[in-house]
Amino acid sequence: MSLKKKVYLLNIILLCISLVGASLMIWYTYRIEIVFDSIIKKDVAIFHSAEALGTSLVNQKGFVSYYFLDNNLDWIVQLDAYRELFDENLAKVKSLINEPWEKNAITEIEKGYLVYSDTRDKVVELYRAGERKKGFNLHNQARKSFFNILELCEQFKTFHKGKIQEAIVIHQKEAHRMRLLAIMGIMVFLLFTLLVNFIFTRYIMEPIHRLALKASPEKTPAIPAYEVAELKDSVLGLIEESEMTHLELKHSQELQMRSEKMALMGKLAAETAHSIRNPLTSIKMRLFSLNRNVSFSKSQKEDYDVIANEIVQINKIVENFLEFARPPSLVFKIISPSVVVDSAIYLLEQRLQSYNVTIKIIRDRFLPEMLVDPEQFKEVIVNIIINACEAMNKGGLIIIQEEEIYVDSLKNLAVIKITDNGEGIPQHSINHIFDPFFTTKEEGTGLGLNIAFNIISEHDGQLNVSSEEGKGTTFRITLPIKER
């Protein structure tokens, strides 16, 4: 039987025990209700009625005695009231009894009361007529009848009192039996509870505990307070670590592929740049000499300027190739990146005006000083801003937002976001903009952003981009804050 089925079986047994206990309690309450129903509805009512018979009988005798003492007719009026009360109680008792003995007893009481009542009335009439001696003699006979009736009432009342006590004894026995059953039920319930706890501890909690200890990153023998929570955290940690490892592996593969591609391109770029640079230098010197020694016409001057500008463009391309092929070694200084950002904006002031572009800087305070190569970092800022200007054909707004992010007490980050409101980058191109030689410009070399990416990587930082067509582009530079 599997553990799941065992647990279900034990739960069913515990449920059955609980149902049996509840059923016994319900049965017991019904039993008690029946017992007390018989007591309240019959025996107690008969007992009270019998007691009322005796009380009304005694009161009748008392009122007669009071009349004999002072001849006050008010006692006779009250006597009649208690005579009616006796008749009412007698009728009530007759409606409740059903056993032959009870019926015989009530019949004897009723006969005796009629005799007593008739004799008592005659005594009262004799006393009212002044024949006190005859009334006295007849009164003795009435007294005997009274005590006989009273004795019958007491016997009847005692009988039903005994029945009430008998019902109470039955109730006590049933209560005692129910207590024993309850104690037995509690013991059985405790036994099965201990069994369930043993099974859970042995076959569920101990394996989970051992697994939690093995999965715990601390690898300490201490007992976790909450094994399931510990195991959950460990599993989530393993999943997170697996995802991080997968992402790092993927990133490493991308870097490796990028490095191989860059190495190949760098070799080709270096060879190409060297092959082009020597004749290009000779052409520049010849043009410079020609410009000094020859007088050009207007059209020739225009041709000369075009040739000179194109040579400058070719020279710039060659320099980019050489910079890509042989990345310069960084010269770190302790400086705030905010100072470099302001320096780059100052350098581009005239160019920004020509593009009709406004720059807005959002910062609460300067970023903290850290190890940065100011010239190379400035090249990154300049490159991103120029690209943003070229993306906004009719001018626009560039927002530079700086902030310091507290990751933990040992690692803080400086973040610089450069956002434009240009046309944005198409989704099919955004994953390739940092690749070497990838460009969407007619005259671009595709090396500017790649060089910027490499410079930020050399700073142990990250350069990311997010863009939405028609809404602009955001470059995010993240640098670890290093004091030295």
PyMOL commands that set and color helices and strands:
alter all, ss='L'
color gray80, all
select helices_A, chain A and resi 3-70+74-96+100-129+132-215+227-293+298-325+337-347+349-355+374-391+427-430+448-458
alter helices_A, ss='H'
color red, helices_A
select strands_A, chain A and resi 333-335+357-362+370-372+396-408+411-420+462-468+472-480
alter strands_A, ss='S'
color yellow, strands_A
deselect
rebuild
show_as cartoon
